[in-house]
Amino acid sequence: MLAVIKIKNMKYKVVPFVAAIEFKNGTSNHVAQQLEALINKYALEGWNYIRLEGVSTYVGPDNGCFGFGGKPGYSTTKQMVVFSK
C-alpha cells in the first residue's frame, strides 16, 4: 500500500523498499542498484527523493487453529523510501 500525504501544497509518497539479493553472490552494490532504480523510477514521475526511513512495527500473535500452530508476536523494522513533490 502506498501512502500519499498533502501538506501545504506539498505531497509526500512513502514506498516500501525490500532489496532482493542472491545468497552467495549478492552484494551491497546489488542493493544500491535496486534502491537507485526505485528512486529513478519515481523521479521520472516528478517525485524527489528525501530519505530511506526505518519504520518499526509490532506484528500481533497468531493463535493458530484450536491453539495448535500458534506463533508469538514479534517486532520488525521495514524500510520505507520517502519522496516529495
N, C-alpha and C positions, 0 to 999 in steps of 0.2 A: 504494500500500500504506500503510495506517495502522498506526502502532505505538502500543501501549498498554503502559505500564510501571507496575508496582505496587511502591511503596517505602514501608514504614512506614505502611500504611493510606492512602497517597496513590496516586492513579492519575494518569498523565500520558498525554496524547494529542498526537501530532505529526502535523500535516496539511500537505501541500504547498500552497503558495499561488502561483499564477501569474495575474497580472491580465491581462485581455484588453481592449485599447482600440483604437479606430479610428485609423488612421494620421493622418488630417487633423484629426479632431475630438476625439481622446482627450485627456483632461487628468488631472492628478493627483487631481482631485476624483472622477473615474470610478474610479481605482484605490482611493481611500479608501472609496468606496461599496461596492466589491466586498469589500474587507477587512472592513468593518463588517458586511456581510451574512453573511460567513462566521463572524465572531465571534458575532453574534446567533443564528445557526443552532445553534451548539454550546452557547451559553448556555441556550437552551431545553431542551437535554438535560442541563443541570446542570453543564456544564464552565465553568471560569473561565479567562479569557484570561490568559496570563502574558506572552508576548512574541512578536515576529516575529524569527526567527533565520536568518541566512545560513549555509548548510552548503556547504562547498567539497568537491568530489569530482573524481576523475580518471576520464575515460571512455577505456577502452583503444582501441587502434587497430583498424581493420577492414582485414584483409588483402586483401579483395576476392576475386574468383574467378580462380584461377590467377595471382594477382599483379596483375590489372587492376582498376582502380576502387578501389584501396585508399585508405583515409583515415587520416591520423595521429591519434594520441590527443590529447586536449586536457583542460584543466581547466575546470570550470564551477562556478558557485555557484547553488544552489537556495534559495528562500525557504521556510521552514517556520514554521507557526503552532503555538505551544506552549500547551496547555491543561492544567489540573489539576482534580482532583475530590477 
